[in-house]
Amino acid sequence: MTVKVNGQERTLDREMTVTEFVEQEQYTITRIAVEINGEIVPKATYSQVIVHNGDVIEVVSFVGGG
């Protein structure tokens, strides 16, 4: 299945939850926000929201500093 992640076409082996996707991509879940098809996905629902073929995913990482 094909999705677009941060503007790049990606092939995934199967549909998966946002939690599975984030873990597979080795993001630190506490330091990111995920948007699918223009909608922000609340962290509390990551384990219930499924990534589907054709989805457009944006992952934004928070960076500390000052």
mmCIF file of the N, C-alpha and C atoms, coordinates in Angstrom:
data_MODEL
# 
_entry.id   MODEL 
# 
loop_
_atom_site.group_PDB 
_atom_site.id 
_atom_site.type_symbol 
_atom_site.label_atom_id 
_atom_site.label_alt_id 
_atom_site.label_comp_id 
_atom_site.label_asym_id 
_atom_site.label_entity_id 
_atom_site.label_seq_id 
_atom_site.pdbx_PDB_ins_code 
_atom_site.Cartn_x 
_atom_site.Cartn_y 
_atom_site.Cartn_z 
_atom_site.occupancy 
_atom_site.B_iso_or_equiv 
_atom_site.pdbx_formal_charge 
_atom_site.auth_seq_id 
_atom_site.auth_comp_id 
_atom_site.auth_asym_id 
_atom_site.auth_atom_id 
_atom_site.pdbx_PDB_model_num 
ATOM 1   N N  . MET A 1 1  ? 0.844  -1.173 0.000  1.00 0.00 ? 1  MET A N  1 
ATOM 2   C CA . MET A 1 1  ? 0.000  0.000  0.000  1.00 0.00 ? 1  MET A CA 1 
ATOM 3   C C  . MET A 1 1  ? 0.884  1.229  0.000  1.00 0.00 ? 1  MET A C  1 
ATOM 4   N N  . THR A 1 2  ? 0.403  2.285  -0.608 1.00 0.00 ? 2  THR A N  1 
ATOM 5   C CA . THR A 1 2  ? 1.193  3.499  -0.761 1.00 0.00 ? 2  THR A CA 1 
ATOM 6   C C  . THR A 1 2  ? 0.567  4.648  0.024  1.00 0.00 ? 2  THR A C  1 
ATOM 7   N N  . VAL A 1 3  ? 1.411  5.378  0.741  1.00 0.00 ? 3  VAL A N  1 
ATOM 8   C CA . VAL A 1 3  ? 0.996  6.580  1.458  1.00 0.00 ? 3  VAL A CA 1 
ATOM 9   C C  . VAL A 1 3  ? 2.014  7.671  1.156  1.00 0.00 ? 3  VAL A C  1 
ATOM 10  N N  . LYS A 1 4  ? 1.665  8.899  1.468  1.00 0.00 ? 4  LYS A N  1 
ATOM 11  C CA . LYS A 1 4  ? 2.599  9.994  1.322  1.00 0.00 ? 4  LYS A CA 1 
ATOM 12  C C  . LYS A 1 4  ? 2.924  10.481 2.734  1.00 0.00 ? 4  LYS A C  1 
ATOM 13  N N  . VAL A 1 5  ? 4.210  10.466 3.094  1.00 0.00 ? 5  VAL A N  1 
ATOM 14  C CA . VAL A 1 5  ? 4.654  10.872 4.428  1.00 0.00 ? 5  VAL A CA 1 
ATOM 15  C C  . VAL A 1 5  ? 5.561  12.091 4.281  1.00 0.00 ? 5  VAL A C  1 
ATOM 16  N N  . ASN A 1 6  ? 5.123  13.210 4.839  1.00 0.00 ? 6  ASN A N  1 
ATOM 17  C CA . ASN A 1 6  ? 5.891  14.457 4.765  1.00 0.00 ? 6  ASN A CA 1 
ATOM 18  C C  . ASN A 1 6  ? 6.328  14.750 3.325  1.00 0.00 ? 6  ASN A C  1 
ATOM 19  N N  . GLY A 1 7  ? 5.397  14.538 2.387  1.00 0.00 ? 7  GLY A N  1 
ATOM 20  C CA . GLY A 1 7  ? 5.640  14.848 0.981  1.00 0.00 ? 7  GLY A CA 1 
ATOM 21  C C  . GLY A 1 7  ? 6.337  13.765 0.176  1.00 0.00 ? 7  GLY A C  1 
ATOM 22  N N  . GLN A 1 8  ? 6.720  12.660 0.812  1.00 0.00 ? 8  GLN A N  1 
ATOM 23  C CA . GLN A 1 8  ? 7.433  11.582 0.125  1.00 0.00 ? 8  GLN A CA 1 
ATOM 24  C C  . GLN A 1 8  ? 6.534  10.352 -0.004 1.00 0.00 ? 8  GLN A C  1 
ATOM 25  N N  . GLU A 1 9  ? 6.474  9.774  -1.209 1.00 0.00 ? 9  GLU A N  1 
ATOM 26  C CA . GLU A 1 9  ? 5.735  8.525  -1.398 1.00 0.00 ? 9  GLU A CA 1 
ATOM 27  C C  . GLU A 1 9  ? 6.430  7.408  -0.635 1.00 0.00 ? 9  GLU A C  1 
ATOM 28  N N  . ARG A 1 10 ? 5.645  6.626  0.088  1.00 0.00 ? 10 ARG A N  1 
ATOM 29  C CA . ARG A 1 10 ? 6.186  5.501  0.857  1.00 0.00 ? 10 ARG A CA 1 
ATOM 30  C C  . ARG A 1 10 ? 5.318  4.280  0.618  1.00 0.00 ? 10 ARG A C  1 
ATOM 31  N N  . THR A 1 11 ? 5.933  3.105  0.637  1.00 0.00 ? 11 THR A N  1 
ATOM 32  C CA . THR A 1 11 ? 5.202  1.856  0.531  1.00 0.00 ? 11 THR A CA 1 
ATOM 33  C C  . THR A 1 11 ? 5.221  1.177  1.892  1.00 0.00 ? 11 THR A C  1 
ATOM 34  N N  . LEU A 1 12 ? 4.033  0.814  2.375  1.00 0.00 ? 12 LEU A N  1 
ATOM 35  C CA . LEU A 1 12 ? 3.905  0.083  3.631  1.00 0.00 ? 12 LEU A CA 1 
ATOM 36  C C  . LEU A 1 12 ? 3.426  -1.324 3.306  1.00 0.00 ? 12 LEU A C  1 
ATOM 37  N N  . ASP A 1 13 ? 3.815  -2.279 4.134  1.00 0.00 ? 13 ASP A N  1 
ATOM 38  C CA . ASP A 1 13 ? 3.457  -3.681 3.903  1.00 0.00 ? 13 ASP A CA 1 
ATOM 39  C C  . ASP A 1 13 ? 1.971  -3.946 4.081  1.00 0.00 ? 13 ASP A C  1 
ATOM 40  N N  . ARG A 1 14 ? 1.326  -3.149 4.959  1.00 0.00 ? 14 ARG A N  1 
ATOM 41  C CA . ARG A 1 14 ? -0.071 -3.420 5.306  1.00 0.00 ? 14 ARG A CA 1 
ATOM 42  C C  . ARG A 1 14 ? -0.675 -2.201 5.964  1.00 0.00 ? 14 ARG A C  1 
ATOM 43  N N  . GLU A 1 15 ? -1.991 -2.232 6.156  1.00 0.00 ? 15 GLU A N  1 
ATOM 44  C CA . GLU A 1 15 ? -2.624 -1.207 6.964  1.00 0.00 ? 15 GLU A CA 1 
ATOM 45  C C  . GLU A 1 15 ? -2.161 -1.399 8.400  1.00 0.00 ? 15 GLU A C  1 
ATOM 46  N N  . MET A 1 16 ? -2.015 -0.308 9.127  1.00 0.00 ? 16 MET A N  1 
ATOM 47  C CA . MET A 1 16 ? -1.563 -0.389 10.514 1.00 0.00 ? 16 MET A CA 1 
ATOM 48  C C  . MET A 1 16 ? -2.107 0.808  11.276 1.00 0.00 ? 16 MET A C  1 
ATOM 49  N N  . THR A 1 17 ? -2.051 0.708  12.595 1.00 0.00 ? 17 THR A N  1 
ATOM 50  C CA . THR A 1 17 ? -2.484 1.839  13.407 1.00 0.00 ? 17 THR A CA 1 
ATOM 51  C C  . THR A 1 17 ? -1.414 2.930  13.364 1.00 0.00 ? 17 THR A C  1 
ATOM 52  N N  . VAL A 1 18 ? -1.796 4.116  13.788 1.00 0.00 ? 18 VAL A N  1 
ATOM 53  C CA . VAL A 1 18 ? -0.820 5.205  13.868 1.00 0.00 ? 18 VAL A CA 1 
ATOM 54  C C  . VAL A 1 18 ? 0.294  4.824  14.839 1.00 0.00 ? 18 VAL A C  1 
ATOM 55  N N  . THR A 1 19 ? -0.041 4.183  15.948 1.00 0.00 ? 19 THR A N  1 
ATOM 56  C CA . THR A 1 19 ? 0.973  3.739  16.907 1.00 0.00 ? 19 THR A CA 1 
ATOM 57  C C  . THR A 1 19 ? 1.978  2.819  16.228 1.00 0.00 ? 19 THR A C  1 
ATOM 58  N N  . GLU A 1 20 ? 1.506  1.828  15.473 1.00 0.00 ? 20 GLU A N  1 
ATOM 59  C CA . GLU A 1 20 ? 2.400  0.909  14.779 1.00 0.00 ? 20 GLU A CA 1 
ATOM 60  C C  . GLU A 1 20 ? 3.274  1.643  13.767 1.00 0.00 ? 20 GLU A C  1 
ATOM 61  N N  . PHE A 1 21 ? 2.669  2.576  13.033 1.00 0.00 ? 21 PHE A N  1 
ATOM 62  C CA . PHE A 1 21 ? 3.408  3.348  12.040 1.00 0.00 ? 21 PHE A CA 1 
ATOM 63  C C  . PHE A 1 21 ? 4.517  4.165  12.699 1.00 0.00 ? 21 PHE A C  1 
ATOM 64  N N  . VAL A 1 22 ? 4.174  4.862  13.776 1.00 0.00 ? 22 VAL A N  1 
ATOM 65  C CA . VAL A 1 22 ? 5.144  5.701  14.489 1.00 0.00 ? 22 VAL A CA 1 
ATOM 66  C C  . VAL A 1 22 ? 6.292  4.853  15.020 1.00 0.00 ? 22 VAL A C  1 
ATOM 67  N N  . GLU A 1 23 ? 5.976  3.697  15.588 1.00 0.00 ? 23 GLU A N  1 
ATOM 68  C CA . GLU A 1 23 ? 7.019  2.802  16.098 1.00 0.00 ? 23 GLU A CA 1 
ATOM 69  C C  . GLU A 1 23 ? 7.889  2.271  14.969 1.00 0.00 ? 23 GLU A C  1 
ATOM 70  N N  . GLN A 1 24 ? 7.269  1.882  13.854 1.00 0.00 ? 24 GLN A N  1 
ATOM 71  C CA . GLN A 1 24 ? 8.021  1.364  12.707 1.00 0.00 ? 24 GLN A CA 1 
ATOM 72  C C  . GLN A 1 24 ? 8.991  2.416  12.177 1.00 0.00 ? 24 GLN A C  1 
ATOM 73  N N  . GLU A 1 25 ? 8.551  3.666  12.167 1.00 0.00 ? 25 GLU A N  1 
ATOM 74  C CA . GLU A 1 25 ? 9.383  4.755  11.653 1.00 0.00 ? 25 GLU A CA 1 
ATOM 75  C C  . GLU A 1 25 ? 10.351 5.297  12.699 1.00 0.00 ? 25 GLU A C  1 
ATOM 76  N N  . GLN A 1 26 ? 10.304 4.739  13.908 1.00 0.00 ? 26 GLN A N  1 
ATOM 77  C CA . GLN A 1 26 ? 11.198 5.073  15.008 1.00 0.00 ? 26 GLN A CA 1 
ATOM 78  C C  . GLN A 1 26 ? 11.108 6.528  15.456 1.00 0.00 ? 26 GLN A C  1 
ATOM 79  N N  . TYR A 1 27 ? 9.892  7.069  15.435 1.00 0.00 ? 27 TYR A N  1 
ATOM 80  C CA . TYR A 1 27 ? 9.657  8.387  16.005 1.00 0.00 ? 27 TYR A CA 1 
ATOM 81  C C  . TYR A 1 27 ? 9.491  8.235  17.515 1.00 0.00 ? 27 TYR A C  1 
ATOM 82  N N  . THR A 1 28 ? 9.843  9.277  18.261 1.00 0.00 ? 28 THR A N  1 
ATOM 83  C CA . THR A 1 28 ? 9.585  9.314  19.692 1.00 0.00 ? 28 THR A CA 1 
ATOM 84  C C  . THR A 1 28 ? 8.186  9.886  19.873 1.00 0.00 ? 28 THR A C  1 
ATOM 85  N N  . ILE A 1 29 ? 7.260  9.048  20.283 1.00 0.00 ? 29 ILE A N  1 
ATOM 86  C CA . ILE A 1 29 ? 5.837  9.388  20.291 1.00 0.00 ? 29 ILE A CA 1 
ATOM 87  C C  . ILE A 1 29 ? 5.527  10.632 21.122 1.00 0.00 ? 29 ILE A C  1 
ATOM 88  N N  . THR A 1 30 ? 6.299  10.886 22.161 1.00 0.00 ? 30 THR A N  1 
ATOM 89  C CA . THR A 1 30 ? 6.029  12.048 23.011 1.00 0.00 ? 30 THR A CA 1 
ATOM 90  C C  . THR A 1 30 ? 6.501  13.357 22.389 1.00 0.00 ? 30 THR A C  1 
ATOM 91  N N  . ARG A 1 31 ? 7.279  13.285 21.307 1.00 0.00 ? 31 ARG A N  1 
ATOM 92  C CA . ARG A 1 31 ? 7.842  14.491 20.708 1.00 0.00 ? 31 ARG A CA 1 
ATOM 93  C C  . ARG A 1 31 ? 7.325  14.776 19.299 1.00 0.00 ? 31 ARG A C  1 
ATOM 94  N N  . ILE A 1 32 ? 6.173  14.183 18.948 1.00 0.00 ? 32 ILE A N  1 
ATOM 95  C CA . ILE A 1 32 ? 5.630  14.394 17.603 1.00 0.00 ? 32 ILE A CA 1 
ATOM 96  C C  . ILE A 1 32 ? 4.143  14.709 17.647 1.00 0.00 ? 32 ILE A C  1 
ATOM 97  N N  . ALA A 1 33 ? 3.659  15.238 16.528 1.00 0.00 ? 33 ALA A N  1 
ATOM 98  C CA . ALA A 1 33 ? 2.229  15.372 16.263 1.00 0.00 ? 33 ALA A CA 1 
ATOM 99  C C  . ALA A 1 33 ? 1.999  14.744 14.890 1.00 0.00 ? 33 ALA A C  1 
ATOM 100 N N  . VAL A 1 34 ? 0.864  14.071 14.717 1.00 0.00 ? 34 VAL A N  1 
ATOM 101 C CA . VAL A 1 34 ? 0.560  13.387 13.463 1.00 0.00 ? 34 VAL A CA 1 
ATOM 102 C C  . VAL A 1 34 ? -0.732 13.952 12.886 1.00 0.00 ? 34 VAL A C  1 
ATOM 103 N N  . GLU A 1 35 ? -0.693 14.207 11.589 1.00 0.00 ? 35 GLU A N  1 
ATOM 104 C CA . GLU A 1 35 ? -1.869 14.667 10.851 1.00 0.00 ? 35 GLU A CA 1 
ATOM 105 C C  . GLU A 1 35 ? -2.085 13.686 9.700  1.00 0.00 ? 35 GLU A C  1 
ATOM 106 N N  . ILE A 1 36 ? -3.326 13.257 9.507  1.00 0.00 ? 36 ILE A N  1 
ATOM 107 C CA . ILE A 1 36 ? -3.667 12.382 8.388  1.00 0.00 ? 36 ILE A CA 1 
ATOM 108 C C  . ILE A 1 36 ? -4.753 13.050 7.579  1.00 0.00 ? 36 ILE A C  1 
ATOM 109 N N  . ASN A 1 37 ? -4.490 13.243 6.297  1.00 0.00 ? 37 ASN A N  1 
ATOM 110 C CA . ASN A 1 37 ? -5.443 13.858 5.367  1.00 0.00 ? 37 ASN A CA 1 
ATOM 111 C C  . ASN A 1 37 ? -5.980 15.184 5.901  1.00 0.00 ? 37 ASN A C  1 
ATOM 112 N N  . GLY A 1 38 ? -5.078 15.992 6.474  1.00 0.00 ? 38 GLY A N  1 
ATOM 113 C CA . GLY A 1 38 ? -5.445 17.327 6.931  1.00 0.00 ? 38 GLY A CA 1 
ATOM 114 C C  . GLY A 1 38 ? -6.068 17.402 8.306  1.00 0.00 ? 38 GLY A C  1 
ATOM 115 N N  . GLU A 1 39 ? -6.214 16.262 8.978  1.00 0.00 ? 39 GLU A N  1 
ATOM 116 C CA . GLU A 1 39 ? -6.827 16.231 10.316 1.00 0.00 ? 39 GLU A CA 1 
ATOM 117 C C  . GLU A 1 39 ? -5.784 15.799 11.345 1.00 0.00 ? 39 GLU A C  1 
ATOM 118 N N  . ILE A 1 40 ? -5.646 16.582 12.420 1.00 0.00 ? 40 ILE A N  1 
ATOM 119 C CA . ILE A 1 40 ? -4.735 16.205 13.495 1.00 0.00 ? 40 ILE A CA 1 
ATOM 120 C C  . ILE A 1 40 ? -5.296 14.989 14.216 1.00 0.00 ? 40 ILE A C  1 
ATOM 121 N N  . VAL A 1 41 ? -4.426 14.010 14.455 1.00 0.00 ? 41 VAL A N  1 
ATOM 122 C CA . VAL A 1 41 ? -4.830 12.790 15.154 1.00 0.00 ? 41 VAL A CA 1 
ATOM 123 C C  . VAL A 1 41 ? -4.461 12.954 16.634 1.00 0.00 ? 41 VAL A C  1 
ATOM 124 N N  . PRO A 1 42 ? -5.452 12.955 17.533 1.00 0.00 ? 42 PRO A N  1 
ATOM 125 C CA . PRO A 1 42 ? -5.132 13.059 18.962 1.00 0.00 ? 42 PRO A CA 1 
ATOM 126 C C  . PRO A 1 42 ? -4.313 11.854 19.423 1.00 0.00 ? 42 PRO A C  1 
ATOM 127 N N  . LYS A 1 43 ? -3.299 12.105 20.239 1.00 0.00 ? 43 LYS A N  1 
ATOM 128 C CA . LYS A 1 43 ? -2.434 11.008 20.721 1.00 0.00 ? 43 LYS A CA 1 
ATOM 129 C C  . LYS A 1 43 ? -3.237 9.892  21.378 1.00 0.00 ? 43 LYS A C  1 
ATOM 130 N N  . ALA A 1 44 ? -4.308 10.241 22.061 1.00 0.00 ? 44 ALA A N  1 
ATOM 131 C CA . ALA A 1 44 ? -5.128 9.241  22.758 1.00 0.00 ? 44 ALA A CA 1 
ATOM 132 C C  . ALA A 1 44 ? -5.772 8.241  21.796 1.00 0.00 ? 44 ALA A C  1 
ATOM 133 N N  . THR A 1 45 ? -5.829 8.584  20.497 1.00 0.00 ? 45 THR A N  1 
ATOM 134 C CA . THR A 1 45 ? -6.475 7.693  19.523 1.00 0.00 ? 45 THR A CA 1 
ATOM 135 C C  . THR A 1 45 ? -5.488 7.000  18.589 1.00 0.00 ? 45 THR A C  1 
ATOM 136 N N  . TYR A 1 46 ? -4.176 7.201  18.785 1.00 0.00 ? 46 TYR A N  1 
ATOM 137 C CA . TYR A 1 46 ? -3.176 6.601  17.896 1.00 0.00 ? 46 TYR A CA 1 
ATOM 138 C C  . TYR A 1 46 ? -3.366 5.091  17.743 1.00 0.00 ? 46 TYR A C  1 
ATOM 139 N N  . SER A 1 47 ? -3.759 4.417  18.817 1.00 0.00 ? 47 SER A N  1 
ATOM 140 C CA . SER A 1 47 ? -3.892 2.958  18.746 1.00 0.00 ? 47 SER A CA 1 
ATOM 141 C C  . SER A 1 47 ? -5.184 2.510  18.072 1.00 0.00 ? 47 SER A C  1 
ATOM 142 N N  . GLN A 1 48 ? -6.107 3.437  17.792 1.00 0.00 ? 48 GLN A N  1 
ATOM 143 C CA . GLN A 1 48 ? -7.365 3.085  17.131 1.00 0.00 ? 48 GLN A CA 1 
ATOM 144 C C  . GLN A 1 48 ? -7.451 3.567  15.681 1.00 0.00 ? 48 GLN A C  1 
ATOM 145 N N  . VAL A 1 49 ? -6.676 4.601  15.330 1.00 0.00 ? 49 VAL A N  1 
ATOM 146 C CA . VAL A 1 49 ? -6.742 5.168  13.981 1.00 0.00 ? 49 VAL A CA 1 
ATOM 147 C C  . VAL A 1 49 ? -5.870 4.344  13.047 1.00 0.00 ? 49 VAL A C  1 
ATOM 148 N N  . ILE A 1 50 ? -6.466 3.925  11.923 1.00 0.00 ? 50 ILE A N  1 
ATOM 149 C CA . ILE A 1 50 ? -5.781 3.078  10.947 1.00 0.00 ? 50 ILE A CA 1 
ATOM 150 C C  . ILE A 1 50 ? -5.249 3.927  9.790  1.00 0.00 ? 50 ILE A C  1 
ATOM 151 N N  . VAL A 1 51 ? -4.017 3.647  9.389  1.00 0.00 ? 51 VAL A N  1 
ATOM 152 C CA . VAL A 1 51 ? -3.418 4.260  8.202  1.00 0.00 ? 51 VAL A CA 1 
ATOM 153 C C  . VAL A 1 51 ? -3.861 3.430  7.006  1.00 0.00 ? 51 VAL A C  1 
ATOM 154 N N  . HIS A 1 52 ? -4.507 4.089  6.027  1.00 0.00 ? 52 HIS A N  1 
ATOM 155 C CA . HIS A 1 52 ? -5.049 3.400  4.858  1.00 0.00 ? 52 HIS A CA 1 
ATOM 156 C C  . HIS A 1 52 ? -4.258 3.750  3.597  1.00 0.00 ? 52 HIS A C  1 
ATOM 157 N N  . ASN A 1 53 ? -4.408 2.923  2.588  1.00 0.00 ? 53 ASN A N  1 
ATOM 158 C CA . ASN A 1 53 ? -3.814 3.171  1.284  1.00 0.00 ? 53 ASN A CA 1 
ATOM 159 C C  . ASN A 1 53 ? -4.234 4.557  0.789  1.00 0.00 ? 53 ASN A C  1 
ATOM 160 N N  . GLY A 1 54 ? -3.267 5.342  0.324  1.00 0.00 ? 54 GLY A N  1 
ATOM 161 C CA . GLY A 1 54 ? -3.550 6.657  -0.237 1.00 0.00 ? 54 GLY A CA 1 
ATOM 162 C C  . GLY A 1 54 ? -3.558 7.787  0.778  1.00 0.00 ? 54 GLY A C  1 
ATOM 163 N N  . ASP A 1 55 ? -3.427 7.486  2.062  1.00 0.00 ? 55 ASP A N  1 
ATOM 164 C CA . ASP A 1 55 ? -3.430 8.543  3.074  1.00 0.00 ? 55 ASP A CA 1 
ATOM 165 C C  . ASP A 1 55 ? -2.233 9.469  2.898  1.00 0.00 ? 55 ASP A C  1 
ATOM 166 N N  . VAL A 1 56 ? -2.442 10.728 3.273  1.00 0.00 ? 56 VAL A N  1 
ATOM 167 C CA . VAL A 1 56 ? -1.377 11.720 3.303  1.00 0.00 ? 56 VAL A CA 1 
ATOM 168 C C  . VAL A 1 56 ? -1.097 11.999 4.775  1.00 0.00 ? 56 VAL A C  1 
ATOM 169 N N  . ILE A 1 57 ? 0.123  11.680 5.197  1.00 0.00 ? 57 ILE A N  1 
ATOM 170 C CA . ILE A 1 57 ? 0.511  11.760 6.606  1.00 0.00 ? 57 ILE A CA 1 
ATOM 171 C C  . ILE A 1 57 ? 1.580  12.832 6.767  1.00 0.00 ? 57 ILE A C  1 
ATOM 172 N N  . GLU A 1 58 ? 1.378  13.693 7.744  1.00 0.00 ? 58 GLU A N  1 
ATOM 173 C CA . GLU A 1 58 ? 2.401  14.666 8.121  1.00 0.00 ? 58 GLU A CA 1 
ATOM 174 C C  . GLU A 1 58 ? 2.793  14.358 9.553  1.00 0.00 ? 58 GLU A C  1 
ATOM 175 N N  . VAL A 1 59 ? 4.090  14.229 9.792  1.00 0.00 ? 59 VAL A N  1 
ATOM 176 C CA . VAL A 1 59 ? 4.612  14.010 11.141 1.00 0.00 ? 59 VAL A CA 1 
ATOM 177 C C  . VAL A 1 59 ? 5.501  15.204 11.459 1.00 0.00 ? 59 VAL A C  1 
ATOM 178 N N  . VAL A 1 60 ? 5.138  15.897 12.543 1.00 0.00 ? 60 VAL A N  1 
ATOM 179 C CA . VAL A 1 60 ? 5.886  17.076 12.953 1.00 0.00 ? 60 VAL A CA 1 
ATOM 180 C C  . VAL A 1 60 ? 6.593  16.754 14.265 1.00 0.00 ? 60 VAL A C  1 
ATOM 181 N N  . SER A 1 61 ? 7.899  16.958 14.292 1.00 0.00 ? 61 SER A N  1 
ATOM 182 C CA . SER A 1 61 ? 8.687  16.718 15.496 1.00 0.00 ? 61 SER A CA 1 
ATOM 183 C C  . SER A 1 61 ? 8.872  18.030 16.249 1.00 0.00 ? 61 SER A C  1 
ATOM 184 N N  . PHE A 1 62 ? 8.743  17.955 17.572 1.00 0.00 ? 62 PHE A N  1 
ATOM 185 C CA . PHE A 1 62 ? 8.974  19.110 18.417 1.00 0.00 ? 62 PHE A CA 1 
ATOM 186 C C  . PHE A 1 62 ? 10.442 19.122 18.824 1.00 0.00 ? 62 PHE A C  1 
ATOM 187 N N  . VAL A 1 63 ? 11.076 20.280 18.698 1.00 0.00 ? 63 VAL A N  1 
ATOM 188 C CA . VAL A 1 63 ? 12.475 20.420 19.043 1.00 0.00 ? 63 VAL A CA 1 
ATOM 189 C C  . VAL A 1 63 ? 12.598 21.458 20.140 1.00 0.00 ? 63 VAL A C  1 
ATOM 190 N N  . GLY A 1 64 ? 13.279 21.082 21.214 1.00 0.00 ? 64 GLY A N  1 
ATOM 191 C CA . GLY A 1 64 ? 13.480 22.018 22.313 1.00 0.00 ? 64 GLY A CA 1 
ATOM 192 C C  . GLY A 1 64 ? 14.668 22.925 22.032 1.00 0.00 ? 64 GLY A C  1 
ATOM 193 N N  . GLY A 1 65 ? 14.718 23.981 22.752 1.00 0.00 ? 65 GLY A N  1 
ATOM 194 C CA . GLY A 1 65 ? 15.848 24.899 22.594 1.00 0.00 ? 65 GLY A CA 1 
ATOM 195 C C  . GLY A 1 65 ? 15.483 26.261 23.122 1.00 0.00 ? 65 GLY A C  1 
ATOM 196 N N  . GLY A 1 66 ? 16.368 27.171 22.934 1.00 0.00 ? 66 GLY A N  1 
ATOM 197 C CA . GLY A 1 66 ? 16.035 28.493 23.441 1.00 0.00 ? 66 GLY A CA 1 
ATOM 198 C C  . GLY A 1 66 ? 17.087 29.492 23.107 1.00 0.00 ? 66 GLY A C  1 
# 
